[in-house]
């Protein structure tokens, strides 16, 4: 569904953050990209949706070249993003936040159906539907950020470090929800530092270091690789 071919990108005139990145994400599967802080993970997400313009290379989404498209056109093709740090509007309620996720849909009955479907994945949000987003716990805000992206009824979701800052038990719930979303047929590209949890739900993974893909393979292969063992599984 998603393919990057020798993509290099940078911010303004600075040194390239991503260098010759080639990778793909199969339709209906979960693909993870693991990497430490500063590896270029967030830049990868921003480059895919053209918040950062790639300097070289091509990006394909469902056999359509998208690296020359504006961000809003890429989103309309069926791609949703869960940004690092959640980036919620703290004064909006849970319900208002979810409706923002469905901004491309005008039929209220469809929006209501999507909201009920989202509550099946995140039942705690149904209990908090009238609560102000800024008063939710960190874990609940993380769930709300994912739920907002789910409200767009995407074909593919890009999640940028959804477990960042969460306690282990809450993190497990978030990864469980991501796996459930994938079971519903939505393709997932998961950008993470948590190798154990990510490889537990992914069908394929890549290692990003200093802006370059240094390894890739099925979860069991990556778990046994020296790169993953030294960096993540000590």
N, C-alpha and C positions, 0 to 999 in steps of 0.2 A: 504493500500500500504506500509506503514511504521509502524513498531511496535518495541518498546523498552521494554524489559522484565528485570526488576530489574537490571538496568545498573548502575554501579558505576565506576567512572573514576577520575583520578588525574594526576597532572604533576609530573613526576619523583617520588620522595619519599615523596612528600608533602602530606598534609591532603587531603582527598577526596573532590573534588569539586562537583561532582554529587553523590548522594547516593540513591541507589535502585529506580532509575527512571523507572516507568512503564507508558507508554503512547502509543497512536497510532494516525495515520493520515489516514483517509479513502480516497480511490482512487477517484479522480475527485472533491474533496472538498478542502476548505481552513480551515486549523487548525492553531490556534494561540497559542503561548506560551508567557504569560505575566510575567514580573518579573522586579524588580529594578536592579540598578547597583550592580554587585557582586553576583547576584543570581545564576550564572552559565549558563546563556543563550548562550554565545559564546562557552563555553566549550561543551554544548549540541550539537551544530552544528558540532564542530570539532570532537566530539566523533562519531557522526553518519557517517562521511566520513573518519574516521580513521586517522585524523591528531593528535588526542589524542586516545591512545589505551585504550579501556575499561578494567578495572581490573576484573570486574565480570559482568555477565548478557549476554543477547543475543540481537542482533539487526537484524530484518528481513526486507527485502525489496522485495515486490512482492513474498512472501513465500520463499525467498532465504536468508539464513543466511549470513550477510555481515560483522559482527564484526571482522572476521578474514581475510578479504580481504584488499589489499592495496588500497590506495585512488584512483589511476588511474583506477583500475578495477571497483570500485563503480561508478565512473563517467561514465564509458562506459556502465553501466547497465541502464543509463538514469536519473541520478541525477545531477542537477546543483546547484551551491552555489553562492549566492550574499553575499559577506563577509561584516562584519561591517567595516565602514570607506571607502567602495567602492574599494580601492586598485587598482586604474587604473594606467596605465603607462602614466605619464603626457605629454610625448613628442610625443606620437602617436596620429594620427588623429582619429576622430570618426569612419571613415570607417575601419581603421587598427585595432582599438579596437574590432569592431564587428567581423571582420574576425578571430581574435584570439578566439572568442567564438565558432566559427565553426571549430576549428582545427582538429576535428575528421572526417570532411567531405572533400573529395578531388574533388568532382564534382562541378565545378564553377557555373553551372546553378542552382544547388540546393542551393548553398551559396547565390546567387543573389536572389532567391525566398525567402529564409529565411530573408534576409535583407529587402526586400520590405514588408514582413509580419510584421517584427519588426517595421518598420516605420509607419505602420498602428496603432500600439499601442503608439508609441512615435514620432509623426509627427515633433516635434521640432528638433529631431536628423537628420532628412532628410535635414533640412535647415542648419544644422551644420556639414554636413558629411565630409567636408574638414578641419574643424577646429581642432586645437590641443586640446586634452582632458583636459590638464592642464589649459586652458584658459576658459573653460566652467564655468557657475555658479554652485553653490553647488547643486541646484536642478537638473540641466542638467547632472551633473556628477552622481548623484544618478540614474537618468533615464538610463544613459549610462551603469552603472554597471548592472542594471537589464536586459537591452537589450543585453549585452554581454552574460549573462547566457541564455537568451532566444534563442540566435543564435545556441546553441547546440541542439535545438529541444528536450528538456528534457521531460521525463514523469513526473518528480517531481522537484520542485524548493524549495530550502531552503533559506530564506531571513533573514539575521541577521541585525535587526534594520535599515531597509531602510529609515525610516523617521528621523533618528538621525541628529540633527542640522538644519533641514529644517524649513522654515517659514510655518505657518499653511496653507496658500493657496497652496503652493508648495507641502506640505505634502499630502493634499487632492488629488492632481493630481496623486501623486505616488500611493496612496491607490486605486484610481480609475483604474490606469493601472494594478495593481496587480489583482483586481477583473476581469478586462477584460482578463488577461492571464488565470485566472482560468476558465472563461467562455469558453475559447478555448480548455478546456479539460485537462489542466495541473494541477496536484495536487500541492497544496501549503502548506508549513510549514512556518508560519510567526512568527518570534521571535521579540517581540516588548515591548516597555514600554507604547506606546500610546494605552490605553485600549479602549477608545471610538471609534477610527477609526478601530482598529483591530477587535473588536467585531462586528462592523458594516458590515464587509465583511466575517467574519468567520462563519462556521457552527458548530464549536466546539472549545473549548478553555481550556487551562490549566493555572494554576498559579504556577510559580516556585519561591521558596524562599529558600535561603541558601542551594541550591543544591538539594532540595526535591520538588516533586509535592505535593502541599498542597490542591489543589482544581481542579476540572474539571467538565465541563458540557456544555450545549448549551448556546449561548450568553445571552439569557434572564435570565437564571439561574445564570450565573456569574455576570451579572449586578446587580442583587438583593442580591448577597452574601455579607456578612459582610467583608470578606477578600478584595474583589474588591472595595467596597465602601470606606473603610478606607484608602486603599493604593493608589487608582487611581481616584476616582470620588468625592473627597471632593471639 
